[in-house]
Amino acid sequence: MKRRKFIIYAGVIGAIAGGMASYAVVSKNILLFLISIVAGIILLNAGKMRVDEVIEDERIYRTGDRASRKALQIFGVSTAFTGIALITMNEYVEAGYALAISSCILMILYIFLYTYYARKGIG
Amino acid sequence: MKTRIKEYRARHNMTQAELAELVGVRRETIVFIEKGKYNPSLKLAHKIAKVFNRKIEDIFIFDD
């Protein structure tokens, strides 16, 4: 399949999976949510394997790496500050703790993965 | 970093898409390399040089 056809295919799969996942959240159906996410990922990867042209190359990976790092920095800092602010102001304290803890987990995960890839070496 | 890819492509009568396919990247990546907006990895630079049967330093001109 050509790349343009894959983009349309990916859009359709994303819309269907996203719609199903949203419905699952509203109807509080965890099983349907998991199925829609997993099915979406499997179908997208299956479609990717059928594309004749190159979809992702080193430039795409490098751009993604840079964007991910920035997103991580912004998200990590903003969730940490928001969580601390909520806890300090005694407003939505549980949400504040959730944000602060998730920010900590994100940072720990980043440090772990960074250490792993630093030792492994990236070709 | 400047490149002479466009010059070598013209010599070999090759389009950007053809070169991209030979070295396994997207056409847009070749465009970015030619414009000097993307520095390829050593591996990719070597592949491009090999297509034109030249050395890397013949294709890519490093600014000192």
N, CA and C atoms of all chains as a GROMACS GRO file, in nm:
protein
  561
    1MET      N    1   0.086  -0.119   0.000
    1MET     CA    2   0.000   0.000   0.000
    1MET      C    3   0.090   0.124   0.000
    2LYS      N    4   0.044   0.229  -0.057
    2LYS     CA    5   0.120   0.355  -0.062
    2LYS      C    6   0.104   0.428   0.071
    3ARG      N    7   0.197   0.525   0.094
    3ARG     CA    8   0.197   0.597   0.221
    3ARG      C    9   0.069   0.678   0.240
    4ARG      N   10   0.021   0.741   0.133
    4ARG     CA   11  -0.100   0.823   0.144
    4ARG      C   12  -0.220   0.738   0.184
    5LYS      N   13  -0.228   0.618   0.126
    5LYS     CA   14  -0.338   0.529   0.158
    5LYS      C   15  -0.328   0.488   0.306
    6PHE      N   16  -0.205   0.467   0.353
    6PHE     CA   17  -0.184   0.428   0.492
    6PHE      C   18  -0.228   0.540   0.588
    7ILE      N   19  -0.204   0.665   0.549
    7ILE     CA   20  -0.243   0.779   0.633
    7ILE      C   21  -0.394   0.782   0.650
    8ILE      N   22  -0.466   0.756   0.540
    8ILE     CA   23  -0.613   0.751   0.547
    8ILE      C   24  -0.657   0.634   0.635
    9TYR      N   25  -0.594   0.520   0.611
    9TYR     CA   26  -0.623   0.399   0.688
    9TYR      C   27  -0.598   0.424   0.837
   10ALA      N   28  -0.485   0.485   0.870
   10ALA     CA   29  -0.450   0.513   1.010
   10ALA      C   30  -0.550   0.609   1.074
   11GLY      N   31  -0.595   0.706   0.993
   11GLY     CA   32  -0.695   0.801   1.042
   11GLY      C   33  -0.827   0.734   1.076
   12VAL      N   34  -0.868   0.644   0.988
   12VAL     CA   35  -0.994   0.571   1.010
   12VAL      C   36  -0.983   0.481   1.134
   13ILE      N   37  -0.874   0.406   1.143
   13ILE     CA   38  -0.853   0.317   1.259
   13ILE      C   39  -0.846   0.398   1.388
   14GLY      N   40  -0.776   0.511   1.382
   14GLY     CA   41  -0.765   0.597   1.500
   14GLY      C   42  -0.900   0.651   1.544
   15ALA      N   43  -0.981   0.691   1.446
   15ALA     CA   44  -1.113   0.745   1.477
   15ALA      C   45  -1.203   0.638   1.539
   16ILE      N   46  -1.200   0.519   1.479
   16ILE     CA   47  -1.285   0.409   1.530
   16ILE      C   48  -1.240   0.367   1.670
   17ALA      N   49  -1.109   0.344   1.684
   17ALA     CA   50  -1.056   0.300   1.814
   17ALA      C   51  -1.079   0.408   1.921
   18GLY      N   52  -1.056   0.532   1.880
   18GLY     CA   53  -1.076   0.643   1.974
   18GLY      C   54  -1.222   0.656   2.014
   19GLY      N   55  -1.310   0.639   1.917
   19GLY     CA   56  -1.454   0.644   1.946
   19GLY      C   57  -1.498   0.534   2.040
   20MET      N   58  -1.446   0.414   2.013
   20MET     CA   59  -1.480   0.298   2.098
   20MET      C   60  -1.428   0.318   2.239
   21ALA      N   61  -1.303   0.369   2.248
   21ALA     CA   62  -1.241   0.391   2.379
   21ALA      C   63  -1.320   0.496   2.457
   22SER      N   64  -1.362   0.601   2.387
   22SER     CA   65  -1.439   0.707   2.453
   22SER      C   66  -1.571   0.653   2.504
   23TYR      N   67  -1.638   0.573   2.420
   23TYR     CA   68  -1.765   0.512   2.460
   23TYR      C   69  -1.743   0.422   2.582
   24ALA      N   70  -1.631   0.349   2.579
   24ALA     CA   71  -1.599   0.258   2.689
   24ALA      C   72  -1.579   0.335   2.821
   25VAL      N   73  -1.517   0.451   2.810
   25VAL     CA   74  -1.493   0.533   2.930
   25VAL      C   75  -1.627   0.584   2.985
   26VAL      N   76  -1.712   0.631   2.894
   26VAL     CA   77  -1.842   0.684   2.936
   26VAL      C   78  -1.929   0.575   2.998
   27SER      N   79  -1.924   0.455   2.936
   27SER     CA   80  -2.007   0.346   2.988
   27SER      C   81  -1.934   0.264   3.096
   28LYS      N   82  -1.814   0.312   3.133
   28LYS     CA   83  -1.735   0.249   3.240
   28LYS      C   84  -1.710   0.101   3.213
   29ASN      N   85  -1.675   0.071   3.089
   29ASN     CA   86  -1.648  -0.067   3.047
   29ASN      C   87  -1.497  -0.079   3.021
   30ILE      N   88  -1.425  -0.129   3.121
   30ILE     CA   89  -1.278  -0.135   3.111
   30ILE      C   90  -1.236  -0.233   3.002
   31LEU      N   91  -1.307  -0.345   2.992
   31LEU     CA   92  -1.271  -0.448   2.893
   31LEU      C   93  -1.279  -0.391   2.752
   32LEU      N   94  -1.387  -0.322   2.722
   32LEU     CA   95  -1.404  -0.263   2.589
   32LEU      C   96  -1.295  -0.160   2.563
   33PHE      N   97  -1.260  -0.084   2.666
   33PHE     CA   98  -1.153   0.016   2.653
   33PHE      C   99  -1.021  -0.051   2.615
   34LEU      N  100  -0.987  -0.156   2.687
   34LEU     CA  101  -0.861  -0.226   2.659
   34LEU      C  102  -0.863  -0.289   2.520
   35ILE      N  103  -0.975  -0.350   2.486
   35ILE     CA  104  -0.986  -0.414   2.353
   35ILE      C  105  -0.970  -0.310   2.242
   36SER      N  106  -1.034  -0.196   2.257
   36SER     CA  107  -1.026  -0.093   2.152
   36SER      C  108  -0.884  -0.041   2.137
   37ILE      N  109  -0.814  -0.021   2.247
   37ILE     CA  110  -0.676   0.029   2.240
   37ILE      C  111  -0.585  -0.076   2.178
   38VAL      N  112  -0.593  -0.198   2.227
   38VAL     CA  113  -0.505  -0.306   2.177
   38VAL      C  114  -0.535  -0.333   2.030
   39ALA      N  115  -0.664  -0.340   1.995
   39ALA     CA  116  -0.702  -0.367   1.855
   39ALA      C  117  -0.651  -0.254   1.764
   40GLY      N  118  -0.663  -0.132   1.810
   40GLY     CA  119  -0.615  -0.018   1.732
   40GLY      C  120  -0.466  -0.027   1.706
   41ILE      N  121  -0.389  -0.061   1.809
   41ILE     CA  122  -0.243  -0.073   1.795
   41ILE      C  123  -0.208  -0.186   1.698
   42ILE      N  124  -0.275  -0.301   1.714
   42ILE     CA  125  -0.246  -0.416   1.627
   42ILE      C  126  -0.279  -0.384   1.482
   43LEU      N  127  -0.395  -0.322   1.458
   43LEU     CA  128  -0.435  -0.291   1.320
   43LEU      C  129  -0.342  -0.187   1.257
   44LEU      N  130  -0.299  -0.090   1.338
   44LEU     CA  131  -0.208   0.013   1.286
   44LEU      C  132  -0.074  -0.050   1.247
   45ASN      N  133  -0.021  -0.133   1.332
   45ASN     CA  134   0.107  -0.199   1.303
   45ASN      C  135   0.096  -0.293   1.184
   46ALA      N  136  -0.018  -0.361   1.173
   46ALA     CA  137  -0.039  -0.451   1.058
   46ALA      C  138  -0.042  -0.369   0.929
   47GLY      N  139  -0.106  -0.257   0.933
   47GLY     CA  140  -0.110  -0.170   0.815
   47GLY      C  141   0.026  -0.114   0.780
   48LYS      N  142   0.102  -0.080   0.885
   48LYS     CA  143   0.237  -0.024   0.865
   48LYS      C  144   0.326  -0.123   0.792
   49MET      N  145   0.311  -0.250   0.826
   49MET     CA  146   0.396  -0.355   0.764
   49MET      C  147   0.365  -0.372   0.616
   50ARG      N  148   0.245  -0.330   0.573
   50ARG     CA  149   0.206  -0.350   0.434
   50ARG      C  150   0.244  -0.231   0.344
   51VAL      N  151   0.301  -0.126   0.405
   51VAL     CA  152   0.334  -0.008   0.325
   51VAL      C  153   0.464  -0.033   0.248
   52ASP      N  154   0.463  -0.002   0.118
   52ASP     CA  155   0.581  -0.024   0.033
   52ASP      C  156   0.688   0.080   0.060
   53GLU      N  157   0.645   0.204   0.083
   53GLU     CA  158   0.741   0.313   0.098
   53GLU      C  159   0.791   0.324   0.242
   54VAL      N  160   0.894   0.404   0.260
   54VAL     CA  161   0.948   0.428   0.394
   54VAL      C  162   0.857   0.526   0.467
   55ILE      N  163   0.811   0.488   0.585
   55ILE     CA  164   0.725   0.578   0.663
   55ILE      C  165   0.809   0.655   0.764
   56GLU      N  166   0.893   0.581   0.835
   56GLU     CA  167   0.975   0.643   0.939
   56GLU      C  168   1.123   0.619   0.909
   57ASP      N  169   1.199   0.726   0.910
   57ASP     CA  170   1.343   0.709   0.892
   57ASP      C  171   1.414   0.780   1.006
   58GLU      N  172   1.547   0.792   0.996
   58GLU     CA  173   1.624   0.846   1.108
   58GLU      C  174   1.585   0.990   1.141
   59ARG      N  175   1.548   1.067   1.039
   59ARG     CA  176   1.511   1.206   1.064
   59ARG      C  177   1.382   1.212   1.146
   60ILE      N  178   1.286   1.125   1.112
   60ILE     CA  179   1.159   1.120   1.185
   60ILE      C  180   1.186   1.079   1.331
   61TYR      N  181   1.273   0.978   1.350
   61TYR     CA  182   1.303   0.931   1.486
   61TYR      C  183   1.371   1.042   1.566
   62ARG      N  184   1.465   1.112   1.501
   62ARG     CA  185   1.539   1.217   1.572
   62ARG      C  186   1.446   1.331   1.611
   63THR      N  187   1.357   1.368   1.518
   63THR     CA  188   1.260   1.474   1.545
   63THR      C  189   1.168   1.431   1.658
   64GLY      N  190   1.124   1.305   1.654
   64GLY     CA  191   1.038   1.251   1.760
   64GLY      C  192   1.107   1.250   1.895
   65ASP      N  193   1.236   1.214   1.894
   65ASP     CA  194   1.313   1.212   2.019
   65ASP      C  195   1.316   1.351   2.082
   66ARG      N  196   1.345   1.449   1.998
   66ARG     CA  197   1.356   1.588   2.048
   66ARG      C  198   1.221   1.637   2.100
   67ALA      N  199   1.115   1.610   2.025
   67ALA     CA  200   0.981   1.653   2.065
   67ALA      C  201   0.939   1.583   2.195
   68SER      N  202   0.972   1.453   2.206
   68SER     CA  203   0.935   1.377   2.326
   68SER      C  204   1.005   1.434   2.449
   69ARG      N  205   1.133   1.468   2.431
   69ARG     CA  206   1.210   1.520   2.545
   69ARG      C  207   1.151   1.652   2.594
   70LYS      N  208   1.116   1.739   2.500
   70LYS     CA  209   1.057   1.868   2.537
   70LYS      C  210   0.921   1.847   2.603
   71ALA      N  211   0.840   1.758   2.546
   71ALA     CA  212   0.707   1.730   2.601
   71ALA      C  213   0.719   1.676   2.744
   72LEU      N  214   0.818   1.590   2.764
   72LEU     CA  215   0.842   1.532   2.896
   72LEU      C  216   0.879   1.642   2.996
   73GLN      N  217   0.967   1.732   2.954
   73GLN     CA  218   1.009   1.840   3.044
   73GLN      C  219   0.891   1.928   3.082
   74ILE      N  220   0.814   1.967   2.980
   74ILE     CA  221   0.701   2.057   3.004
   74ILE      C  222   0.596   1.988   3.090
   75PHE      N  223   0.561   1.865   3.050
   75PHE     CA  224   0.457   1.791   3.123
   75PHE      C  225   0.501   1.760   3.265
   76GLY      N  226   0.623   1.714   3.280
   76GLY     CA  227   0.674   1.678   3.413
   76GLY      C  228   0.673   1.796   3.509
   77VAL      N  229   0.725   1.908   3.462
   77VAL     CA  230   0.733   2.026   3.549
   77VAL      C  231   0.593   2.081   3.579
   78SER      N  232   0.509   2.089   3.477
   78SER     CA  233   0.376   2.148   3.497
   78SER      C  234   0.288   2.062   3.587
   79THR      N  235   0.295   1.930   3.571
   79THR     CA  236   0.214   1.844   3.660
   79THR      C  237   0.267   1.850   3.803
   80ALA      N  238   0.398   1.855   3.818
   80ALA     CA  239   0.455   1.863   3.953
   80ALA      C  240   0.409   1.992   4.022
   81PHE      N  241   0.423   2.104   3.951
   81PHE     CA  242   0.384   2.233   4.010
   81PHE      C  243   0.234   2.239   4.037
   82THR      N  244   0.155   2.188   3.944
   82THR     CA  245   0.009   2.190   3.961
   82THR      C  246  -0.031   2.104   4.080
   83GLY      N  247   0.030   1.987   4.090
   83GLY     CA  248  -0.001   1.898   4.201
   83GLY      C  249   0.035   1.962   4.335
   84ILE      N  250   0.154   2.020   4.341
   84ILE     CA  251   0.199   2.084   4.465
   84ILE      C  252   0.109   2.202   4.499
   85ALA      N  253   0.069   2.277   4.398
   85ALA     CA  254  -0.018   2.393   4.420
   85ALA      C  255  -0.153   2.349   4.477
   86LEU      N  256  -0.208   2.244   4.420
   86LEU     CA  257  -0.338   2.194   4.467
   86LEU      C  258  -0.327   2.144   4.611
   87ILE      N  259  -0.221   2.075   4.642
   87ILE     CA  260  -0.202   2.023   4.778
   87ILE      C  261  -0.185   2.139   4.876
   88THR      N  262  -0.106   2.235   4.838
   88THR     CA  263  -0.077   2.350   4.925
   88THR      C  264  -0.202   2.434   4.951
   89MET      N  265  -0.284   2.451   4.847
   89MET     CA  266  -0.405   2.533   4.861
   89MET      C  267  -0.520   2.456   4.924
   90ASN      N  268  -0.497   2.326   4.948
   90ASN     CA  269  -0.601   2.240   5.009
   90ASN      C  270  -0.726   2.230   4.920
   91GLU      N  271  -0.703   2.239   4.789
   91GLU     CA  272  -0.811   2.225   4.691
   91GLU      C  273  -0.783   2.099   4.610
   92TYR      N  274  -0.882   2.016   4.595
   92TYR     CA  275  -0.868   1.891   4.516
   92TYR      C  276  -0.736   1.820   4.554
   93VAL      N  277  -0.722   1.797   4.682
   93VAL     CA  278  -0.595   1.744   4.735
   93VAL      C  279  -0.560   1.608   4.673
   94GLU      N  280  -0.661   1.522   4.658
   94GLU     CA  281  -0.635   1.389   4.599
   94GLU      C  282  -0.582   1.401   4.457
   95ALA      N  283  -0.643   1.491   4.380
   95ALA     CA  284  -0.594   1.513   4.243
   95ALA      C  285  -0.451   1.568   4.247
   96GLY      N  286  -0.425   1.654   4.344
   96GLY     CA  287  -0.292   1.710   4.359
   96GLY      C  288  -0.188   1.603   4.385
   97TYR      N  289  -0.221   1.512   4.476
   97TYR     CA  290  -0.129   1.401   4.506
   97TYR      C  291  -0.110   1.313   4.383
   98ALA      N  292  -0.219   1.289   4.311
   98ALA     CA  293  -0.210   1.205   4.191
   98ALA      C  294  -0.116   1.268   4.087
   99LEU      N  295  -0.130   1.399   4.070
   99LEU     CA  296  -0.044   1.469   3.974
   99LEU      C  297   0.103   1.466   4.019
  100ALA      N  298   0.124   1.494   4.146
  100ALA     CA  299   0.261   1.501   4.198
  100ALA      C  300   0.328   1.363   4.190
  101ILE      N  301   0.254   1.261   4.229
  101ILE     CA  302   0.310   1.124   4.226
  101ILE      C  303   0.335   1.079   4.083
  102SER      N  304   0.242   1.109   3.993
  102SER     CA  305   0.263   1.067   3.853
  102SER      C  306   0.383   1.139   3.793
  103SER      N  307   0.404   1.263   3.835
  103SER     CA  308   0.522   1.338   3.788
  103SER      C  309   0.650   1.271   3.837
  104CYS      N  310   0.648   1.227   3.963
  104CYS     CA  311   0.765   1.157   4.020
  104CYS      C  312   0.791   1.027   3.945
  105ILE      N  313   0.684   0.951   3.920
  105ILE     CA  314   0.699   0.823   3.848
  105ILE      C  315   0.756   0.847   3.708
  106LEU      N  316   0.708   0.952   3.644
  106LEU     CA  317   0.756   0.987   3.510
  106LEU      C  318   0.906   1.016   3.512
  107MET      N  319   0.950   1.091   3.612
  107MET     CA  320   1.092   1.126   3.622
  107MET      C  321   1.176   1.002   3.651
  108ILE      N  322   1.127   0.916   3.740
  108ILE     CA  323   1.201   0.792   3.774
  108ILE      C  324   1.212   0.704   3.650
  109LEU      N  325   1.102   0.693   3.575
  109LEU     CA  326   1.102   0.613   3.452
  109LEU      C  327   1.201   0.669   3.352
  110TYR      N  328   1.203   0.800   3.339
  110TYR     CA  329   1.295   0.865   3.246
  110TYR      C  330   1.440   0.837   3.285
  111ILE      N  331   1.471   0.852   3.414
  111ILE     CA  332   1.609   0.828   3.462
  111ILE      C  333   1.649   0.683   3.436
  112PHE      N  334   1.557   0.591   3.465
  112PHE     CA  335   1.584   0.448   3.443
  112PHE      C  336   1.613   0.420   3.296
  113LEU      N  337   1.526   0.470   3.208
  113LEU     CA  338   1.542   0.444   3.065
  113LEU      C  339   1.666   0.514   3.010
  114TYR      N  340   1.693   0.634   3.059
  114TYR     CA  341   1.812   0.706   3.013
  114TYR      C  342   1.939   0.629   3.049
  115THR      N  343   1.943   0.579   3.173
  115THR     CA  344   2.058   0.500   3.219
  115THR      C  345   2.074   0.374   3.136
  116TYR      N  346   1.961   0.310   3.108
  116TYR     CA  347   1.964   0.186   3.029
  116TYR      C  348   2.021   0.211   2.889
  117TYR      N  349   1.969   0.314   2.822
  117TYR     CA  350   2.014   0.342   2.686
  117TYR      C  351   2.155   0.398   2.682
  118ALA      N  352   2.193   0.469   2.789
  118ALA     CA  353   2.331   0.522   2.794
  118ALA      C  354   2.431   0.407   2.802
  119ARG      N  355   2.397   0.304   2.878
  119ARG     CA  356   2.487   0.188   2.891
  119ARG      C  357   2.484   0.102   2.767
  120LYS      N  358   2.365   0.087   2.711
  120LYS     CA  359   2.350  -0.001   2.594
  120LYS      C  360   2.419   0.059   2.472
  121GLY      N  361   2.414   0.193   2.462
  121GLY     CA  362   2.470   0.258   2.344
  121GLY      C  363   2.367   0.258   2.234
  122ILE      N  364   2.362   0.370   2.163
  122ILE     CA  365   2.263   0.381   2.055
  122ILE      C  366   2.338   0.390   1.925
  123GLY      N  367   2.310   0.302   1.835
  123GLY     CA  368   2.380   0.298   1.707
  123GLY      C  369   2.332   0.400   1.608
  124MET      N  370   2.644   2.250   0.745
  124MET     CA  371   2.715   2.158   0.656
  124MET      C  372   2.654   2.167   0.516
  125LYS      N  373   2.742   2.179   0.419
  125LYS     CA  374   2.693   2.185   0.279
  125LYS      C  375   2.709   2.047   0.214
  126THR      N  376   2.628   2.025   0.112
  126THR     CA  377   2.639   1.897   0.041
  126THR      C  378   2.643   1.920  -0.110
  127ARG      N  379   2.693   1.820  -0.177
  127ARG     CA  380   2.698   1.824  -0.324
  127ARG      C  381   2.608   1.716  -0.382
  128ILE      N  382   2.508   1.680  -0.302
  128ILE     CA  383   2.419   1.572  -0.344
  128ILE      C  384   2.345   1.609  -0.473
  129LYS      N  385   2.297   1.732  -0.478
  129LYS     CA  386   2.220   1.775  -0.595
  129LYS      C  387   2.307   1.764  -0.722
  130GLU      N  388   2.431   1.803  -0.706
  130GLU     CA  389   2.524   1.798  -0.821
  130GLU      C  390   2.545   1.654  -0.866
  131TYR      N  391   2.566   1.565  -0.770
  131TYR     CA  392   2.590   1.425  -0.806
  131TYR      C  393   2.464   1.358  -0.859
  132ARG      N  394   2.349   1.400  -0.806
  132ARG     CA  395   2.222   1.344  -0.857
  132ARG      C  396   2.205   1.382  -1.004
  133ALA      N  397   2.237   1.507  -1.035
  133ALA     CA  398   2.225   1.554  -1.174
  133ALA      C  399   2.320   1.475  -1.265
  134ARG      N  400   2.439   1.450  -1.216
  134ARG     CA  401   2.538   1.374  -1.295
  134ARG      C  402   2.489   1.234  -1.326
  135HIS      N  403   2.420   1.175  -1.226
  135HIS     CA  404   2.371   1.038  -1.242
  135HIS      C  405   2.227   1.033  -1.290
  136ASN      N  406   2.173   1.150  -1.322
  136ASN     CA  407   2.034   1.158  -1.371
  136ASN      C  408   1.937   1.090  -1.274
  137MET      N  409   1.948   1.130  -1.149
  137MET     CA  410   1.871   1.064  -1.043
  137MET      C  411   1.780   1.165  -0.974
  138THR      N  412   1.658   1.124  -0.946
  138THR     CA  413   1.567   1.213  -0.873
  138THR      C  414   1.588   1.196  -0.722
  139GLN      N  415   1.529   1.288  -0.646
  139GLN     CA  416   1.539   1.278  -0.498
  139GLN      C  417   1.470   1.150  -0.450
  140ALA      N  418   1.357   1.119  -0.513
  140ALA     CA  419   1.281   1.000  -0.473
  140ALA      C  420   1.361   0.873  -0.499
  141GLU      N  421   1.431   0.871  -0.612
  141GLU     CA  422   1.512   0.753  -0.645
  141GLU      C  423   1.626   0.736  -0.546
  142LEU      N  424   1.692   0.846  -0.513
  142LEU     CA  425   1.801   0.839  -0.417
  142LEU      C  426   1.749   0.796  -0.280
  143ALA      N  427   1.633   0.851  -0.243
  143ALA     CA  428   1.573   0.817  -0.113
  143ALA      C  429   1.544   0.668  -0.105
  144GLU      N  430   1.493   0.615  -0.213
  144GLU     CA  431   1.460   0.471  -0.214
  144GLU      C  432   1.587   0.386  -0.204
  145LEU      N  433   1.692   0.430  -0.271
  145LEU     CA  434   1.818   0.353  -0.270
  145LEU      C  435   1.882   0.348  -0.132
  146VAL      N  436   1.870   0.461  -0.058
  146VAL     CA  437   1.934   0.464   0.074
  146VAL      C  438   1.837   0.434   0.189
  147GLY      N  439   1.709   0.414   0.157
  147GLY     CA  440   1.612   0.370   0.258
  147GLY      C  441   1.559   0.480   0.348
  148VAL      N  442   1.541   0.600   0.293
  148VAL     CA  443   1.480   0.708   0.371
  148VAL      C  444   1.366   0.771   0.290
  149ARG      N  445   1.296   0.864   0.355
  149ARG     CA  446   1.189   0.936   0.286
  149ARG      C  447   1.249   1.043   0.194
  150ARG      N  448   1.174   1.077   0.090
  150ARG     CA  449   1.220   1.180  -0.003
  150ARG      C  450   1.244   1.311   0.069
  151GLU      N  451   1.157   1.341   0.167
  151GLU     CA  452   1.168   1.466   0.242
  151GLU      C  453   1.303   1.475   0.315
  152THR      N  454   1.354   1.362   0.359
  152THR     CA  455   1.483   1.360   0.427
  152THR      C  456   1.594   1.403   0.332
  153ILE      N  457   1.591   1.356   0.207
  153ILE     CA  458   1.690   1.397   0.108
  153ILE      C  459   1.678   1.547   0.082
  154VAL      N  460   1.554   1.596   0.076
  154VAL     CA  461   1.531   1.740   0.056
  154VAL      C  462   1.596   1.820   0.169
  155PHE      N  463   1.573   1.777   0.292
  155PHE     CA  464   1.628   1.846   0.408
  155PHE      C  465   1.781   1.841   0.408
  156ILE      N  466   1.838   1.728   0.369
  156ILE     CA  467   1.984   1.716   0.365
  156ILE      C  468   2.041   1.811   0.260
  157GLU      N  469   1.980   1.815   0.143
  157GLU     CA  470   2.029   1.902   0.034
  157GLU      C  471   2.023   2.049   0.073
  158LYS      N  472   1.920   2.085   0.149
  158LYS     CA  473   1.905   2.225   0.192
  158LYS      C  474   1.992   2.258   0.312
  159GLY      N  475   2.059   2.157   0.366
  159GLY     CA  476   2.145   2.179   0.482
  159GLY      C  477   2.068   2.193   0.612
  160LYS      N  478   1.943   2.147   0.612
  160LYS     CA  479   1.861   2.160   0.733
  160LYS      C  480   1.866   2.034   0.819
  161TYR      N  481   1.930   1.930   0.770
  161TYR     CA  482   1.940   1.807   0.847
  161TYR      C  483   2.078   1.745   0.824
  162ASN      N  484   2.144   1.711   0.933
  162ASN     CA  485   2.274   1.643   0.921
  162ASN      C  486   2.252   1.493   0.932
  163PRO      N  487   2.282   1.418   0.827
  163PRO     CA  488   2.256   1.273   0.833
  163PRO      C  489   2.352   1.204   0.928
  164SER      N  490   2.313   1.084   0.970
  164SER     CA  491   2.402   1.003   1.051
  164SER      C  492   2.518   0.955   0.963
  165LEU      N  493   2.622   0.904   1.028
  165LEU     CA  494   2.739   0.855   0.955
  165LEU      C  495   2.699   0.742   0.861
  166LYS      N  496   2.608   0.658   0.911
  166LYS     CA  497   2.561   0.544   0.833
  166LYS      C  498   2.490   0.590   0.704
  167LEU      N  499   2.402   0.688   0.719
  167LEU     CA  500   2.328   0.738   0.603
  167LEU      C  501   2.422   0.811   0.508
  168ALA      N  502   2.514   0.890   0.562
  168ALA     CA  503   2.610   0.962   0.479
  168ALA      C  504   2.693   0.863   0.397
  169HIS      N  505   2.730   0.753   0.461
  169HIS     CA  506   2.809   0.650   0.393
  169HIS      C  507   2.728   0.584   0.280
  170LYS      N  508   2.601   0.560   0.309
  170LYS     CA  509   2.512   0.497   0.207
  170LYS      C  510   2.500   0.588   0.086
  171ILE      N  511   2.481   0.718   0.112
  171ILE     CA  512   2.466   0.815   0.002
  171ILE      C  513   2.595   0.821  -0.080
  172ALA      N  514   2.709   0.826  -0.011
  172ALA     CA  515   2.837   0.831  -0.081
  172ALA      C  516   2.857   0.705  -0.166
  173LYS      N  517   2.812   0.593  -0.112
  173LYS     CA  518   2.830   0.465  -0.183
  173LYS      C  519   2.746   0.461  -0.311
  174VAL      N  520   2.628   0.524  -0.307
  174VAL     CA  521   2.540   0.528  -0.426
  174VAL      C  522   2.614   0.597  -0.541
  175PHE      N  523   2.684   0.706  -0.508
  175PHE     CA  524   2.755   0.781  -0.612
  175PHE      C  525   2.898   0.734  -0.631
  176ASN      N  526   2.935   0.631  -0.559
  176ASN     CA  527   3.070   0.574  -0.569
  176ASN      C  528   3.179   0.676  -0.537
  177ARG      N  529   3.153   0.755  -0.433
  177ARG     CA  530   3.248   0.857  -0.392
  177ARG      C  531   3.275   0.843  -0.242
  178LYS      N  532   3.370   0.922  -0.192
  178LYS     CA  533   3.396   0.924  -0.047
  178LYS      C  534   3.299   1.022   0.019
  179ILE      N  535   3.281   1.006   0.148
  179ILE     CA  536   3.188   1.093   0.221
  179ILE      C  537   3.229   1.239   0.208
  180GLU      N  538   3.361   1.265   0.220
  180GLU     CA  539   3.406   1.405   0.215
  180GLU      C  540   3.392   1.468   0.076
  181ASP      N  541   3.369   1.385  -0.026
  181ASP     CA  542   3.343   1.439  -0.161
  181ASP      C  543   3.199   1.491  -0.170
  182ILE      N  544   3.111   1.430  -0.091
  182ILE     CA  545   2.968   1.463  -0.097
  182ILE      C  546   2.933   1.571   0.007
  183PHE      N  547   2.987   1.555   0.128
  183PHE     CA  548   2.950   1.644   0.238
  183PHE      C  549   3.068   1.734   0.273
  184ILE      N  550   3.041   1.865   0.274
  184ILE     CA  551   3.147   1.962   0.302
  184ILE      C  552   3.125   2.019   0.442
  185PHE      N  553   3.218   1.987   0.532
  185PHE     CA  554   3.204   2.032   0.670
  185PHE      C  555   3.262   2.171   0.686
  186ASP      N  556   3.185   2.259   0.755
  186ASP     CA  557   3.234   2.394   0.782
  186ASP      C  558   3.324   2.390   0.903
  187ASP      N  559   3.444   2.437   0.890
  187ASP     CA  560   3.538   2.441   1.004
  187ASP      C  561   3.532   2.574   1.081
   0.00000   0.00000   0.00000
